[in-house]
Amino acid sequence: MDFIDKLRVFTAVADHQSFARASEALAMYRPRVTNAVTELEKEVGARLLHRTTRKTTLTREGTAFYDQARATLTAVGDARGFFDGGNAIPKGRVRADMSNSIARSTIIPRLHEFQAAYPEIDVVLGVSDQQVDLIAEGVDCVLRLGQQGNTSMVSRILSKVPRMVCASPAYLARHGTPRTVEELKTHKAVTYFYGRDQRVREWQYFVEGEAVALRLPAAVQVNDHEGYVSCALHGLGVAQLQEIGIREQLKAGTLVQILDTVDWGTMPLTLMYPARAHVPLQVRVFMDWTVSLFESAPAARPARGGAAPCR
């Protein structure tokens, strides 16, 4: 087995986190898979995988080597298909990570279209509001709302998502509907915290383009989008939400927009991926497909009447 074949075996074991599952995926006898990885580790002079009876994971050296192995295999594939007139069939694994609101509102409802167009691409979808380490966790690309501080990634802003303040009809029936920002300050809020240091996401609005901080007493704090929306739906307080994550509730009228003449600003929706010379074909087509979804996504336009539904 040559070096390139050993790289394919190694990445398969890393992707499946199992020698047995990699053996099945490669249609290769298990001892041959084990020998290939052992020989590769000898050639590169480092232990690449932690082996246990339950799970196989990358070592620190293996994590760094994995990205290089994937890039090498992509380059080899590109070279072999150089004269194919662009007819190479995208196939392989794509590991994407995104926040719950983006996955539920946009990606998952249309994912069957991607699978129909690219049946040989295996999509591994991480859905979480928590930040991930792309390199350490083997993630190919991420979609995130809000400002992103990781400058080592290639970033592309896909859209600006409107923010709004909402509450349930039941909450407003009990506490009244605020007509000004000053009145809003007397209400309790559902607030969102994130990160290891549990930072609370600050509310703000804009006056003539200038951001103004808004602090409300917290009724409850959560760090998950579904929990955040659920708290608002169950009348625990008012909430500052992104339109993209509450479209189902907007159409149903189970959330009502408050102070729709106030400029609550927007949040950037950003696609990020590791900066590297070769992006695998299957990753490129998945990212292109993702971009196309947001380029064609219509704005939510629920009917108005009485208290205005979120839009």
N, C-alpha and C positions, 0 to 999 in steps of 0.2 A: 504494500500500500504506500503510495507516494505522500508527500507532505500535504498537498492540497486535499487529498481524500481524508487524511487524518484530521485536518481542520474541519471538514464537513462532519465527521463523526463527533468531534469535540463540541461543536456548536449545537449539534442535535441533542447530545446528552445534557448540555447546559440549558437548552430551551425546554426540554421535557423534564429536567431535574430528576432523571432516572436513566440508568443504563438499560433496563428492561424495556421501557417505553421507547427509547431511542432505537433500540434493536428492532422493535416492531415497525417503527416509522421508516427505518432504513432498509427493512427486509434483509437484515444481516444477523448472523448468529451472534449471540450475546458474548461469547469468548472473544470473537474478532473485534467487537466494539471495545471491550475492556483492553485488549492488547493494543489497539490503535491509540487510545488515550494514554496508556502507559508509555508507549514508544514516543508519542508527541511530547509528553512531559520530560522524558530523557533528552530529547532533541533540543528543547528550549531551555532546559535546565531549571525548571520550576514546577512545583506542585500546583496544578490548575484547579483541581476539584477536591472538595471534602466529600468523602464517601461514608455513608451510614446505611444501616439496613432499611431506614424509612425514607431517606431523602438524599439527593446529591446536589450540592450547592457549590458555587464558585468560591475559590479562595480569593484573597486580595489580589494576588498575582493573576489568577484566572479571570477576575473581573476586568483588569486592565488589558489582558491578552484577548479577551472575547471580542471587544470592539475592533481590535486589529484583525482578528480572524474573520469577522463578518465583512470588514472592508476589503480584505484580500479576496475573499470568495466572490464578492460583488465585482471587483475589478477583473477577476478571471472570467466571470460570466459575461461582463461587458465586452471583454476582449474577444471571447469566442463568438459573440453575436455581433461583432463589429460590421460585418458585411451582410447581415441578414435583412437589411432594408428597414430596420426598426420593428421587425415582426417578432421579437422575443416575447415569450409568454410570461407575464409576471407570476411568480409563484414563491412560496416560502412563508415565513412567519413575520407578522407585524405586531409589535407590542406597543399599544397606544394607551395613554393615561389621560383622564379628563375629569372635570368636576361633575357631580351628580346632575346638576341642572342642565348642562350641555348634553350629556349622554342621553338623558330621558327626553329632552325636548326636541333634539335635532338628529343626533347620530343614530341611536338605536331604532327609531321609527323608520329610518331609511337604509339601515344596514343590509337588509335583504337585497336591495338594489346593487350594492357593492358586491355581495356574494354571488349574485347572478352574473355580473360582469366579469368577476375575477374568481372563479370557483377554486383555483389552485392556491389562493392566498388564505392562510390561516390567521385570523384576527384574534389577538389576545387583548381584551379590553379591561383596563383597570379603571374602576369608577370610584373616585374618592375626592373629598374636598381638601385632603392633606397633600402637601408638597412631596414630590418624589425626587430621588437622585437618579437622573436618567442613566448615567454611566454605571453606577453601582447596581442598579436594579434591572439593567438590560432593557430600558425603555427606548423605543425609537423616536417617539414624538409625544408631545403633550399639548392639551388645550386648556387654557386657564383664563379666568376672568380677573381683572385688576392689574395693577402695575407689577411687572416682573423685574426682579433685581439681578437675575443671573445673566451677566453679560457674556459668559462663555458659550452661551447657546445662540444659534441662529434664530431670530424672532421675526414673526410677521403678524401684524395686527390685521385681523380679518374683518372686524366690525367694531362699532361703538354701541354698547348695549345700554338702553335707557334705564335709569333708576327711577323708582317711584315709592311713595309711602302709601301703604295699604292697611286695611283692617277688615275683620269679618263684619258682616251686617249685624250679627248678634252683639259684638263688642260695641259698635256704634249705637245700637239701640239702648245699651246700658249706660254708656258714658257720653254719648253725644258726638256729633261730628265737628271737629275743629275747623274754623273758617280762616284762621290766620296761623302763622308760625308761632306767634306768642301763645295762642290757645293750645297749639299742639304740645308745647312744652309742659303743659299740666297733665299730659297723658303718660302712661307707662309704656315702655317699649320692649319688644323682643330684640335682643342684641346678639351679635355674632362674634365669637372669638376664634382665633386660629393660631397655629404654630405652637412650638414647645413652650414658649413663654406666655401663652394664652392671651395674646394681644386682642383687645376688643376693636372691631372695625368701627371707625368713627363715622358718624352721620355728618353729612354736610349738604348745603345747598348753595346756589350761586346768585349773587346780586350784581348785575352789570358785569358779569364775567369773573367776579371775585368770589372765591370760596369762603363760606362762612360755616364754622363748626357748629353743630347742633347736638346738645347733650340732653337726653331725657332719662328719667329714672328707669332702671331696668326691672322689668317684671320677671324675666327669665333670660339666661344666656345659654346659647347652644353653639356647637362647632360643626354642624352637619346641615346641609341645605334642606333635606327632607324634614328634619326636625324643626328647622327654622320656619319653614312654610307651615308645617303642622301646628306649631304654636300660634301662628297668626290665624289660621283657619279655626282653631278652637277658642278664639277670643281672648287669648292671654295678654294681648297688647297690640300696639301698632308696630309695623315692621317696614324697614326700608329694603325693598326687593328689586331684583333685576327682572325686567320684562321677560327675558328669554326663559327664565325658570318657572314661570307661573302662568304659562299660556292656557293650560287646561282650566285653571281656576278663574282666569280672566273671562273665558268664554262662558263658563258656568255661572259667573256672577257671585261666586262664593268668597271672593275678595273684592273690596270696594276701594277705589282710589280716593285719596285724601289730598286736597290742595293741588289740583292738577294744573293750576296756573304757575306754581312755583317751579323753578328750574332746579331739579335735583341732580343734574349732571348725568354723565354716562360712565361706563366702565369698559376699558378695552378688552376685547376677546382676542387672545394671542395664541398663535401656533408656534411652538418651539421644538427644535431638534438639535442634537449635538453637531457642532461644527467639525466636519470631517471631509476628506477629499472625495470619498465615494459614498453616496447614499444609495442603499440597495433599491433595485427597481420596484420591488413590492412596496417599499416604504414611500417611494416617490409617488406611485399611483394612488396610494391611500391618502397621502397628504393633498394631492391634487383634487381627489374626490371630495375630501373634507372642505377644502377651500370653495369648491363649486357649490356646496350646500348653502354656505353662508352668503355667497354672491347672489343666489337666487331666492333666498329666504324672504317671504313677504312679512311685513310688519303685522302684528296682531291688531285687529280693528273690531273689538266688541261693540255691541250697540250701546248707546248712551240713553239715559233716562233716569230722572231722580238723582240719586247718588251715582256718580259715574263709575262704571267698572274700570279696572286697570286697563291700560292700553300700552 
